[in-house]
Amino acid sequence: MKGPVKSLSPCPSVRTICAGMDEYSRFVDWDKMDASIQNQDPKELTCTEFQELKHLARQGYWAKNHSLRAKVYHRLISDIPCRTVTPDANVYRDIVVKIVGKRNSGTLPLPEFVDNSLVPTYCLNAEGIVGVRKIISCIANQFPDISFCPALPSVVALLLHYSQDEAECFEKVCRILACNDPSKHLIDQTFLAFESSCMTFGDLVNKYCQAAHKLMVAVSEDVLEVYSDWQRWLFGELPMVYIARVFDVFLVEGYKVLYRVALALLKFFHKVRAGQPMESDNIQQDIRTFVRDIAKSVSPEKLLEKAFAIRLFSRKEIQLLQMANEKALQQKGITVKQKRQNVHLAVHAENFKSEIVSVKEMRDIWSWIPERFALCQPLLLFTTLEHGCSLNRFYSHIEGHEPTLLLIKTTAKEVCGAYLSTDWSERRRGGNKLSFFGTGECFVFRLQPEVERYEWVIIKHPELAMTGSERGSHSTQASNATSFSSVPSDPSDRLSPFLAARHFNLPSKTASMFMAGSTECIIIGGGDGQALYLDADLNHGRTSHCNTFNNQPLCSENFQISVLEVWGFKDTLSV
């Protein structure tokens, strides 16, 4: 999937969009509008190819001309595939008087599904501010299936700047909401979709903004609650000139752009605030304030530059992660808004006891694991202190559980371990032959003498998953390259695991040797060494650098095991 639009023009001839002068000024307070976003050149847009349009959107080609941007928005939104019956401008004209009635439009109550969201005024004049509430009320009337959509007020307010009248804005928003292409994810409209997108964002932060994530874990009682704010940063706190630039690209490339920009915001927040005391005792409020005042530190161009420099997973891979998170929420019955269990409740001093790690250390590990499993409490499945030093007993206690967390304490008091994404029963698929399995969500770590986590090498070095010609292209166009191959479109593959090795163009199998086991040993990480090798008696082991995780030795290269524990995730099914 390349985005909402493959071409600006549906016919072979070149379509030219020309900018008018005053037809899109009705709702704009020009005293508030940035002087650079009025009616400067260019006056037209000629484009026939998606890649060219994508480049122009990122470049901000139509950002300097208000009328041109309005016409481009109209064209892009008109090309969104929608349900057969989608409310249009005429519907709005028919229902608005009945819906609004004689009430004061400025005090119209917002529908519950916007969840008390901010209603940004951006650069709207008084008529526009009133119009936003009228349009939202009419959308609520026409879309009874929307149950949770906190981004809606911002989207309506933004598009009203670029509409000739309220009815046109209503139609544009309805087309975005009524998109019926299952491969396109535009705006979350249910709590399940919203919550899973927050979990997905948390997973992406964990992988791409590790320094910021470490700060969030250190200063926040509930890091998941902080990440649930990510859409508010964009659709609420971000100033007009910034969100308009983001929306330019969003309409061309789709939802993934929103993740990119939110990650970039978090990276800039960490960079600007690193080493400084928090402005308040509420990190959530500090980030909101930073985003609201972002013009003090970061330009729109720098924000987008940072966003597109992040070599993110492919769109298909992110969809798989989103689906996995939705499935986990459904299995726990979390489909309507409710307070989520935070990591301090999941790993609590009263219900957690380990001979290897403290409650604080387990909380640190819990902050690394995928969001869909951070909802669960740790469950001790196996410990050598109780079940003995036998690989057969190891397998018998942990098979049927997915994922698992392996913890090792050596006789030298070193502590290391691994998060393992896949049920150990998968080892039997190779018969008597030792074969590797698992996914790119696996990682290895050490806690003592110092903390270090090593993820799948492809996450930090996506260029390793490319062919030679792709690597050459990537070196010159890093910000524009898609570094991961897309997931096969065959329906049988749509529910395949997130970060399954077969989704990637890997140069060799050594980049995907996640986990392997036999009656003789277990191995975690491979290729020019093994991150962890444990013998059949669970007594001795060794560790070294390996290609899969590009790790340093996790402890003394040859070690004796003092205690080994395997933890599962309470109340999980295979997700």
Stockholm file with secondary structure:
# STOCKHOLM 1.0

chainA/1-575         MKGPVKSLSPCPSVRTICAGMDEYSRFVDWDKMDASIQNQDPKELTCTEFQELKHLARQGYWAKNHSLRAKVYHRLISDIPCRTVTPDANVYRDIVVKIVGKRNSGTLPLPEFVDNSLVPTYCLNAEGIVGVRKIISCIANQFPDISFCPALPSVVALLLHYSQDEAECFEKVCRILACNDPSKHLIDQTFLAFESSCMTFGDLVNKYCQAAHKLMVAVSEDVLEVYSDWQRWLFGELPMVYIARVFDVFLVEGYKVLYRVALALLKFFHKVRAGQPMESDNIQQDIRTFVRDIAKSVSPEKLLEKAFAIRLFSRKEIQLLQMANEKALQQKGITVKQKRQNVHLAVHAENFKSEIVSVKEMRDIWSWIPERFALCQPLLLFTTLEHGCSLNRFYSHIEGHEPTLLLIKTTAKEVCGAYLSTDWSERRRGGNKLSFFGTGECFVFRLQPEVERYEWVIIKHPELAMTGSERGSHSTQASNATSFSSVPSDPSDRLSPFLAARHFNLPSKTASMFMAGSTECIIIGGGDGQALYLDADLNHGRTSHCNTFNNQPLCSENFQISVLEVWGFKDTLSV
#=GR chainA/1-575 SS CCCSCSCSCSSSSCCEEECCSSTTCTTBCTTTSCGGGSBCSCCEEECCCHHHHHHHHHHTTTTTBHHHHHHHHHHHHHTSCBCSSCCCHHHHHHHHHHHHTTSCGGGCCCCGGGTTCCCCCTTBCHHHHHHHHHHHHHHHHHCTTCCCCTTHHHHHHHHHTTCSSHHHHHHHHHHHHTBCCTTCCCSCCSHHHHHHHHHHHHHHHHHHCHHHHHHHHHHCSCHHHHHTTHHHIIIIISCHHHHHHHHHHHHHHCTHHHHHHHHHHHHHHHHHHTTSCCSSSCHHHHHHHHHHTGGGTCCHHHHHHHHHHSCCCCHHHHHHHHHHHHHHHHHTTCCSCCCCCCHHHHSCTTTCCCSSCCHHHHHHHHTTSCHHHHTSCEEEEEEHHHHCSCHHHHHHHHTTCSSEEEEEEETTSCEEEEEECSCGGGGGGGTTSCCCBCCTTCEEEEEESSCEEEECHHHHCGGGGSCHHHHHHHHHCTTTCCCSCCCCCSGGGTTCCTTCGGGSCCSSGGGGCCEEECSSEEEESCSSSCSEEEETTSSEEECCCCTTTTCCCSSCSEEEEEEEEEEEETTCCCC
#=GC SS_cons         CCCSCSCSCSSSSCCEEECCSSTTCTTBCTTTSCGGGSBCSCCEEECCCHHHHHHHHHHTTTTTBHHHHHHHHHHHHHTSCBCSSCCCHHHHHHHHHHHHTTSCGGGCCCCGGGTTCCCCCTTBCHHHHHHHHHHHHHHHHHCTTCCCCTTHHHHHHHHHTTCSSHHHHHHHHHHHHTBCCTTCCCSCCSHHHHHHHHHHHHHHHHHHCHHHHHHHHHHCSCHHHHHTTHHHIIIIISCHHHHHHHHHHHHHHCTHHHHHHHHHHHHHHHHHHTTSCCSSSCHHHHHHHHHHTGGGTCCHHHHHHHHHHSCCCCHHHHHHHHHHHHHHHHHTTCCSCCCCCCHHHHSCTTTCCCSSCCHHHHHHHHTTSCHHHHTSCEEEEEEHHHHCSCHHHHHHHHTTCSSEEEEEEETTSCEEEEEECSCGGGGGGGTTSCCCBCCTTCEEEEEESSCEEEECHHHHCGGGGSCHHHHHHHHHCTTTCCCSCCCCCSGGGTTCCTTCGGGSCCSSGGGGCCEEECSSEEEESCSSSCSEEEETTSSEEECCCCTTTTCCCSSCSEEEEEEEEEEEETTCCCC
//
